[in-house]
């Protein structure tokens, strides 16, 4: 859709893709009627979502990508979308992202990102895809902070798989 990033659960919950999307959000620069808007290292970014079954997984790995770029994340947890959007200026954040499942299509999930004061849509969302394809991301020397009870409660059942995925990700990130 034009105003969100959405797809079937088997694609939108891909951990590597979510980390790359977090990095792309941290690195995108958009032009809006407010001027140029982007996230800078040390900025605060809010993440929240609905009660969809894959919301915690999506939050966990998107947040990881943002933090790798030095973005501080405040995880608001399960709230209505209006709470997230009104909290961005109230908390002095430079953006936010609301994770939402489809109420029409079972097994579909996605999210709606805001950078600065602008909800990303259309060509701005396509720019995220181009950033991922180019793979040129700012990786911070120091990971961004996490404030709030993020969903590290999501259980990985096989520690070997988790360790292997971590090694693969670190190998992937070394080229940036």
Residue pairs with C-beta under 8 A, 6 or more apart in sequence:
1 110
2 121
2 122
2 125
3 112
3 119
3 121
4 100
4 110
4 111
4 112
4 125
5 12
5 21
5 110
5 111
5 112
5 113
5 125
5 128
6 12
6 102
6 108
6 109
6 110
6 111
7 108
7 109
7 110
8 107
8 108
9 54
9 107
9 108
9 109
10 107
11 17
12 18
12 54
12 58
12 108
12 109
12 110
13 54
13 57
13 58
13 109
15 57
15 61
15 165
16 165
16 168
16 169
16 172
18 58
18 61
18 62
18 64
18 65
19 61
19 62
19 64
19 65
19 68
19 169
20 65
20 132
21 62
21 65
21 128
21 132
22 61
22 62
22 63
22 64
22 65
22 66
22 67
22 68
22 69
23 65
23 66
23 68
23 69
23 131
23 132
23 137
23 139
24 65
24 128
24 129
24 131
24 132
24 137
25 39
25 45
25 62
25 65
25 66
25 95
25 97
25 113
25 115
25 128
26 39
26 45
26 65
26 66
26 68
26 69
26 70
26 71
26 137
26 138
27 38
27 39
27 69
27 131
27 136
27 137
27 138
28 38
28 39
28 115
28 120
28 124
28 127
28 128
28 131
29 36
29 37
29 38
30 36
30 37
30 38
30 115
30 116
30 118
30 120
30 124
30 127
31 37
32 116
32 117
32 118
34 116
34 117
34 118
37 115
37 116
37 117
37 118
38 115
38 116
39 45
39 66
39 69
39 71
39 94
39 95
39 115
40 94
41 69
41 70
41 71
41 138
41 140
41 144
42 70
42 71
42 72
42 144
43 71
43 72
43 93
43 94
43 95
44 71
44 72
44 73
44 74
44 91
44 92
44 93
44 94
45 66
45 71
45 72
45 73
45 74
45 93
45 94
45 95
45 96
45 97
46 73
46 74
46 75
46 76
46 84
46 87
46 88
46 91
46 93
46 95
46 96
46 97
47 59
47 62
47 63
47 66
47 73
47 74
47 75
47 76
47 96
47 97
47 99
47 150
48 75
48 76
48 77
48 78
48 79
48 81
48 83
48 84
48 96
48 97
48 98
48 99
49 55
49 58
49 59
49 77
49 78
49 98
49 99
49 100
49 111
50 78
50 81
50 98
50 99
50 100
50 101
51 78
52 99
52 100
52 101
52 109
53 101
54 101
54 109
55 78
55 99
55 101
55 109
55 151
56 151
56 153
56 154
57 151
57 154
58 99
58 109
58 111
59 75
59 99
59 150
59 151
60 150
60 151
60 152
60 154
62 97
62 99
62 111
63 73
63 75
63 146
63 150
66 73
66 144
67 73
67 143
67 144
67 145
67 146
68 137
68 139
68 140
68 143
68 144
68 173
69 137
69 138
69 139
69 140
69 144
70 138
70 140
70 141
70 142
70 143
70 144
71 144
72 144
72 145
72 146
72 147
73 144
73 145
73 146
73 147
73 148
73 150
74 91
74 93
74 147
74 148
75 146
75 147
75 148
75 149
75 150
75 151
76 83
76 84
76 87
76 148
77 148
77 149
81 98
81 100
81 112
84 96
84 97
84 98
85 96
85 98
85 114
87 93
87 96
88 95
88 96
88 114
88 117
89 117
94 115
94 116
95 113
95 114
95 115
95 116
96 113
96 114
97 111
97 112
97 113
97 114
98 111
98 112
99 109
99 110
99 111
100 109
100 110
100 111
100 112
101 108
101 109
101 110
102 108
102 109
102 110
112 119
112 120
113 119
113 120
114 120
118 124
120 128
131 137
135 175
135 176
136 176
137 176
139 173
139 176
156 162
